[in-house]
Amino acid sequence: MVVAPPKHFMAPSDAHEVAASMEVARHKLEEVRSPMASPGTPLEARVTDKFAFAFDIDGVLIRGGKVIPEALDAFKMLNGENGYGIKVPYIFVTNGGGKTEQERCLQLSRQLQIEVSPGQFICGHTPMREMAEKYHAVLVVGGEGEKCRQVAKGYGFEDVITPGDIIKDNSDTTPFRKLTEDEYKNSRSRNFNEVEIEAIFVFADSRDWASDQQIILDLLMSKNGHLGTRSENFDEGPPVFFSHNDVVWSTSHELTRIGMGALRVSLEAMYKAVTGKDLKTTAFGKPQIGTFQFATRLLQRWRKDTHGIDSPPDTVYFVGDTPESDIRGTNEFNKEAENSWYSILVRTGLFREGTTPRFSPRATVDNVLEAVKHGMTREYRNALRKAAIESSSAVESIEE
């Protein structure tokens, strides 16, 4: 249960007692309008099975590598420092990537001063691990150094190729980019005349758009993923997958910066200009329904393995800063999910005062702490209303 109303809420002995109970419920509903005024930490907080939270990271918890101050108090509240005597399960769903989930969790644990497990964490590219059995030799693009190769190898991809490998084999591939000494050392020597690249995965933001797009375009126009070849109809190249589709994102800069979605748009436009054909690409991450389905499975496993709760929560509160991905994805998934997914937009990221989001959240709040308060207060009110309705039904039964 989210709350534990007094026993007489649930088992009234007569009409007078029921009326008194309903009056108590009414007063409590007034009190929870500011429920965190005197939180107090219970000695033994129970883990609620009724609801859970899911959080975006950039613009919600972190901005420009720095913790948004209210995030620390938000997680204290979720971990039991609240007036309700409960702990609330939560997961993290970010479109960011370029590192292993383990590395991201260690970093986030230090920043938020809590323990974050890979079992409650989804990067934009995390769902790609389910494709490792389908593709053997793959090109992985983006990120810093060799980190994305390491991520892909960790997912089970057997033959992972980077743009650096291709440039090392043929330096004329990208006439305006030369590998640094470290890049040349870390890149693998290959004879690409003998390699068939079966798929292209953009794991993280590109550090060099021109060279990465040139290599991707070469493969898309190739015969069955063989570099140095050209398809007559430009329809034999490998598929290309992006870990997310955010065109802009929130950083330490006062204005938004372009992200992977912009690279996707650019690549599609360039392919159209060169071949005269439309390029079909696939994006993971938010707002894709598949990512929310993956998050549902992750949350259910986390609740079972960590808290012994072998059932989905009635409500998942998704807290994000991007209407086009966080809010849109939550709202659309809510239409087909078996439980309720409730979208909350915070003003600490991409939100701009005076604008109307294209995709409307169920609630808009100042920061993540207010988002947590909003969800917990809503749950408490609903529980009290339910108790009052049950008490009212008991009164009617007695009067009859």
C-alpha positions as CSV (number, residue, x, y, z in Angstrom):
1,M,0.0,0.0,0.0
2,V,1.1,3.6,-0.6
3,V,-0.4,4.7,2.7
4,A,-1.7,2.9,5.7
5,P,-5.0,4.7,6.8
6,P,-6.1,4.1,10.4
7,K,-7.7,0.8,11.0
8,H,-11.1,2.4,11.5
9,F,-10.9,3.6,7.9
10,M,-11.1,0.1,6.7
11,A,-13.4,-1.6,9.3
12,P,-15.9,0.9,10.7
13,S,-18.2,-0.3,13.5
14,D,-21.0,2.1,13.0
15,A,-22.2,5.1,11.1
16,H,-20.8,7.6,13.6
17,E,-17.4,6.1,13.4
18,V,-17.5,6.1,9.6
19,A,-18.4,9.8,9.6
20,A,-15.6,10.6,11.9
21,S,-13.2,8.6,9.6
22,M,-14.3,10.5,6.6
23,E,-13.8,13.8,8.4
24,V,-10.2,12.7,9.2
25,A,-9.7,11.8,5.5
26,R,-11.0,15.3,4.5
27,H,-8.5,17.0,6.9
28,K,-5.7,14.8,5.7
29,L,-6.4,15.6,2.1
30,E,-6.1,19.3,3.1
31,E,-2.8,18.6,4.8
32,V,-1.1,16.9,1.9
33,R,-1.3,20.0,-0.2
34,S,2.1,20.7,1.4
35,P,3.0,17.2,2.5
36,M,6.7,17.7,2.9
37,A,6.5,20.5,5.5
38,S,7.7,18.2,8.2
39,P,8.9,15.0,6.5
40,G,10.6,13.2,9.3
41,T,12.5,10.0,8.6
42,P,10.7,6.8,9.6
43,L,12.7,4.1,11.3
44,E,11.6,1.4,8.9
45,A,10.4,2.8,5.6
46,R,8.4,0.2,3.5
47,V,9.0,-0.2,-0.2
48,T,5.8,0.7,-2.1
49,D,4.6,-1.7,-4.7
50,K,2.0,0.8,-6.1
51,F,4.2,3.2,-8.1
52,A,7.7,3.9,-9.3
53,F,9.7,6.7,-11.0
54,A,11.7,6.8,-14.2
55,F,14.2,9.6,-14.7
56,D,15.9,11.2,-17.7
57,I,19.3,12.5,-16.7
58,D,20.6,15.5,-18.8
59,G,18.5,18.5,-17.9
60,V,16.7,16.7,-15.1
61,L,19.5,15.5,-12.7
62,I,22.6,16.7,-14.4
63,R,23.4,19.8,-16.5
64,G,26.7,20.3,-18.1
65,G,28.3,17.6,-15.9
66,K,27.1,19.3,-12.7
67,V,24.4,18.0,-10.4
68,I,21.2,20.0,-10.3
69,P,21.0,20.7,-6.5
70,E,17.4,19.6,-6.0
71,A,18.3,16.1,-7.3
72,L,20.1,15.2,-4.1
73,D,17.1,15.9,-2.0
74,A,14.8,14.2,-4.5
75,F,16.6,10.9,-4.0
76,K,16.7,11.2,-0.3
77,M,13.0,11.5,-0.4
78,L,12.6,8.5,-2.7
79,N,14.9,6.5,-0.4
80,G,12.7,7.0,2.7
81,E,13.3,10.5,4.0
82,N,9.6,11.6,3.6
83,G,6.5,11.9,5.7
84,Y,4.8,8.8,4.2
85,G,7.0,6.1,5.6
86,I,7.8,4.6,2.2
87,K,10.7,4.0,-0.2
88,V,9.9,4.3,-4.0
89,P,11.7,2.2,-6.6
90,Y,13.2,4.1,-9.6
91,I,15.2,3.6,-12.8
92,F,17.1,5.9,-15.2
93,V,16.3,6.1,-18.9
94,T,18.6,8.4,-20.8
95,N,19.3,8.9,-24.5
96,G,22.9,9.6,-23.7
97,G,25.6,7.0,-24.2
98,G,29.1,6.4,-25.4
99,K,30.1,4.5,-22.3
100,T,29.3,1.2,-20.7
101,E,26.3,1.1,-18.3
102,Q,28.7,0.2,-15.5
103,E,30.8,3.3,-16.1
104,R,27.7,5.6,-16.3
105,C,26.4,4.1,-13.1
106,L,29.6,4.7,-11.2
107,Q,29.7,8.3,-12.4
108,L,26.0,8.9,-11.5
109,S,26.5,7.2,-8.1
110,R,29.2,9.7,-7.3
111,Q,27.2,12.7,-8.5
112,L,23.9,11.8,-6.8
113,Q,25.6,10.3,-3.7
114,I,23.5,7.1,-4.0
115,E,24.2,3.6,-5.3
116,V,23.1,3.2,-8.9
117,S,23.1,-0.3,-10.4
118,P,23.3,-1.2,-14.1
119,G,20.1,-3.1,-13.4
120,Q,18.2,0.1,-13.1
121,F,19.9,2.0,-16.0
122,I,19.2,2.4,-19.7
123,C,21.4,4.2,-22.1
124,G,20.2,5.1,-25.6
125,H,22.2,2.2,-27.0
126,T,21.3,-0.4,-24.3
127,P,18.5,-2.0,-26.3
128,M,21.0,-2.5,-29.2
129,R,22.5,-5.4,-27.2
130,E,19.5,-7.5,-28.2
131,M,20.8,-7.2,-31.8
132,A,24.2,-8.8,-31.2
133,E,23.1,-12.2,-32.3
134,K,21.8,-10.9,-35.6
135,Y,24.8,-9.0,-36.9
136,H,28.4,-10.2,-37.0
137,A,30.7,-7.5,-38.5
138,V,29.4,-4.0,-37.6
139,L,30.6,-0.4,-37.8
140,V,30.2,1.5,-34.5
141,V,30.3,5.3,-34.7
142,G,30.6,8.1,-32.1
143,G,31.9,8.6,-28.6
144,E,35.3,9.1,-27.2
145,G,38.3,7.0,-28.2
146,E,37.6,3.3,-28.1
147,K,34.8,3.4,-25.6
148,C,32.0,2.6,-28.1
149,R,33.9,-0.4,-29.4
150,Q,34.2,-1.6,-25.8
151,V,30.5,-1.1,-25.3
152,A,29.6,-3.1,-28.4
153,K,32.0,-5.9,-27.5
154,G,30.4,-6.0,-24.1
155,Y,27.0,-6.4,-25.7
156,G,28.3,-9.5,-27.6
157,F,29.0,-8.1,-31.1
158,E,31.9,-10.2,-32.3
159,D,33.5,-8.1,-35.0
160,V,33.4,-4.4,-34.1
161,I,34.8,-1.9,-36.6
162,T,35.4,1.9,-36.0
163,P,35.9,4.8,-38.4
164,G,39.5,4.8,-37.2
165,D,40.0,1.3,-38.4
166,I,38.8,2.3,-41.9
167,I,40.9,5.5,-42.0
168,K,44.0,3.5,-40.8
169,D,43.5,1.1,-43.7
170,N,43.1,3.9,-46.3
171,S,44.0,7.4,-45.2
172,D,42.5,8.8,-48.4
173,T,39.0,7.8,-47.1
174,T,38.7,11.2,-45.3
175,P,41.0,13.7,-47.0
176,F,40.5,16.4,-44.3
177,R,41.0,14.2,-41.3
178,K,44.2,12.5,-40.1
179,L,44.3,10.2,-37.2
180,T,46.1,11.4,-34.1
181,E,48.9,9.3,-32.7
182,D,46.7,7.7,-30.1
183,E,43.9,7.0,-32.7
184,Y,46.3,5.4,-35.0
185,K,47.7,3.2,-32.2
186,N,44.3,2.1,-31.0
187,S,42.8,1.5,-34.5
188,R,42.9,-2.1,-35.8
189,S,44.7,-3.0,-39.0
190,R,42.3,-4.7,-41.4
191,N,42.0,-5.6,-45.1
192,F,38.6,-4.3,-45.8
193,N,38.5,-5.9,-49.2
194,E,37.7,-9.0,-47.3
195,V,35.2,-7.6,-44.8
196,E,31.4,-7.4,-45.2
197,I,30.0,-4.8,-42.8
198,E,26.5,-6.0,-42.0
199,A,25.1,-3.0,-40.0
200,I,26.0,0.5,-38.9
201,F,25.4,1.6,-35.3
202,V,25.7,5.2,-34.2
203,F,26.2,4.6,-30.5
204,A,27.0,8.2,-29.4
205,D,27.4,11.7,-30.8
206,S,30.0,11.9,-33.5
207,R,33.2,13.8,-32.8
208,D,33.9,14.4,-36.5
209,W,30.7,14.7,-38.6
210,A,32.4,15.0,-41.9
211,S,34.6,11.9,-41.7
212,D,31.9,9.8,-40.0
213,Q,29.2,10.8,-42.6
214,Q,31.6,10.1,-45.4
215,I,32.3,6.5,-44.2
216,I,28.6,5.9,-43.5
217,L,27.7,7.2,-46.9
218,D,30.3,4.9,-48.6
219,L,28.8,1.9,-46.9
220,L,25.2,2.8,-47.6
221,M,26.1,3.1,-51.3
222,S,28.2,0.0,-51.4
223,K,27.5,-3.5,-52.6
224,N,26.5,-5.5,-49.5
225,G,28.7,-3.5,-47.1
226,H,32.0,-4.0,-49.0
227,L,34.0,-0.7,-48.8
228,G,35.3,0.5,-52.1
229,T,32.4,-0.8,-54.1
230,R,29.3,1.0,-55.5
231,S,25.8,-0.4,-55.8
232,E,24.2,0.4,-59.2
233,N,20.8,1.2,-57.5
234,F,22.1,2.2,-54.1
235,D,19.8,-0.3,-52.4
236,E,22.4,-3.0,-51.2
237,G,24.0,-1.2,-48.3
238,P,23.7,-2.2,-44.7
239,P,21.0,-0.8,-42.4
240,V,21.9,2.1,-40.1
241,F,20.7,2.4,-36.5
242,F,20.9,5.5,-34.2
243,S,20.8,5.1,-30.4
244,H,18.4,8.1,-30.2
245,N,16.9,10.9,-32.2
246,D,17.3,14.0,-30.1
247,V,18.0,16.9,-32.4
248,V,19.0,19.2,-29.5
249,W,19.9,18.6,-25.9
250,S,20.7,20.6,-22.7
251,T,24.3,21.2,-21.8
252,S,26.2,23.8,-19.6
253,H,25.8,26.3,-22.5
254,E,23.0,28.7,-22.0
255,L,21.4,27.6,-25.4
256,T,20.6,24.1,-26.5
257,R,23.3,22.2,-28.6
258,I,22.6,19.9,-31.6
259,G,22.8,16.2,-31.0
260,M,22.5,12.8,-32.7
261,G,19.1,13.5,-34.2
262,A,20.7,16.4,-36.2
263,L,23.4,14.0,-37.5
264,R,20.6,11.6,-38.6
265,V,18.7,14.5,-40.4
266,S,22.0,15.6,-42.1
267,L,22.8,12.1,-43.2
268,E,19.4,11.5,-44.7
269,A,19.5,14.8,-46.6
270,M,23.0,14.1,-47.9
271,Y,22.0,10.6,-49.0
272,K,19.0,12.1,-50.9
273,A,21.2,14.7,-52.5
274,V,23.8,12.2,-53.7
275,T,21.5,9.3,-54.7
276,G,18.2,10.9,-55.3
277,K,16.6,8.3,-52.9
278,D,15.2,8.5,-49.5
279,L,17.2,6.9,-46.7
280,K,15.4,4.7,-44.2
281,T,17.1,4.7,-40.8
282,T,16.1,3.3,-37.4
283,A,16.3,5.1,-34.1
284,F,16.2,3.7,-30.6
285,G,16.0,5.8,-27.4
286,K,13.1,8.0,-26.5
287,P,10.4,8.6,-27.8
288,Q,10.5,5.1,-29.5
289,I,8.0,2.8,-28.0
290,G,10.5,0.0,-28.0
291,T,12.6,1.9,-25.4
292,F,9.7,2.3,-23.1
293,Q,8.9,-1.4,-23.5
294,F,12.5,-2.2,-22.6
295,A,12.2,0.1,-19.6
296,T,9.1,-1.7,-18.5
297,R,11.0,-5.0,-18.5
298,L,14.0,-3.5,-16.7
299,L,11.8,-1.9,-14.0
300,Q,9.9,-5.2,-13.4
301,R,13.2,-7.2,-13.1
302,W,14.7,-4.5,-10.8
303,R,11.6,-4.5,-8.5
304,K,11.6,-8.3,-8.3
305,D,15.4,-8.8,-7.8
306,T,15.9,-5.9,-5.4
307,H,12.6,-5.6,-3.5
308,G,10.9,-9.0,-4.1
309,I,7.9,-7.3,-5.9
310,D,6.9,-9.6,-8.7
311,S,4.3,-7.4,-10.3
312,P,4.3,-4.1,-12.4
313,P,3.5,-0.8,-10.5
314,D,0.1,0.7,-11.1
315,T,1.8,4.0,-12.1
316,V,5.2,5.0,-13.4
317,Y,6.1,8.7,-13.2
318,F,8.5,9.6,-16.0
319,V,10.4,12.8,-15.3
320,G,12.0,14.5,-18.3
321,D,13.0,17.8,-19.8
322,T,12.4,17.2,-23.5
323,P,8.8,17.4,-24.8
324,E,9.8,15.8,-28.1
325,S,11.3,12.7,-26.6
326,D,10.5,12.3,-22.9
327,I,7.0,13.6,-22.8
328,R,6.0,12.4,-26.3
329,G,7.3,8.9,-25.6
330,T,5.7,8.7,-22.2
331,N,2.3,9.9,-23.4
332,E,2.3,7.6,-26.4
333,F,3.4,4.5,-24.4
334,N,0.7,5.3,-21.8
335,K,-1.9,4.6,-24.5
336,E,-0.8,1.0,-25.0
337,A,0.8,0.1,-21.6
338,E,-1.1,-2.2,-19.2
339,N,-0.4,0.3,-16.4
340,S,-0.3,4.1,-16.2
341,W,2.7,6.1,-17.4
342,Y,2.5,9.7,-16.1
343,S,4.6,12.4,-17.8
344,I,6.2,15.2,-15.7
345,L,8.2,18.0,-17.4
346,V,10.8,19.9,-15.4
347,R,11.9,23.5,-16.2
348,T,15.6,22.8,-15.6
349,G,16.5,21.6,-19.1
350,L,15.1,22.4,-22.5
351,F,12.0,24.1,-21.2
352,R,11.7,27.7,-22.2
353,E,9.3,30.0,-20.2
354,G,6.6,31.5,-22.4
355,T,6.5,28.6,-24.9
356,T,4.0,25.9,-25.3
357,P,5.4,22.4,-25.6
358,R,4.4,20.5,-28.7
359,F,3.7,17.5,-26.6
360,S,1.9,18.4,-23.3
361,P,2.9,16.8,-20.0
362,R,0.5,15.7,-17.4
363,A,2.3,18.1,-15.0
364,T,5.0,20.8,-15.3
365,V,7.2,21.6,-12.3
366,D,10.3,23.6,-11.5
367,N,12.7,20.8,-10.8
368,V,13.1,17.1,-10.1
369,L,12.4,17.5,-6.3
370,E,9.1,19.1,-7.1
371,A,8.4,16.2,-9.6
372,V,8.9,13.7,-6.8
373,K,6.8,15.6,-4.4
374,H,4.0,15.8,-7.1
375,G,4.0,12.1,-7.7
376,M,4.1,11.1,-4.0
377,T,1.4,13.6,-3.1
378,R,-0.8,12.4,-5.9
379,E,-0.5,8.8,-4.8
380,Y,-1.3,9.7,-1.2
381,R,-4.3,11.7,-2.2
382,N,-5.6,8.9,-4.4
383,A,-5.2,6.4,-1.5
384,L,-7.0,8.7,0.9
385,R,-9.8,9.2,-1.6
386,K,-10.1,5.5,-2.0
387,A,-10.3,5.0,1.7
388,A,-13.0,7.7,2.0
389,I,-15.0,6.1,-0.8
390,E,-14.8,2.7,0.9
391,S,-15.9,4.3,4.1
392,S,-18.8,6.0,2.4
393,S,-19.9,2.7,0.9
394,A,-19.8,1.2,4.4
395,V,-22.1,4.0,5.6
396,E,-24.6,3.3,2.9
397,S,-24.5,-0.4,3.7
398,I,-25.2,0.3,7.4
399,E,-28.0,2.7,6.6
400,E,-29.7,0.1,4.5
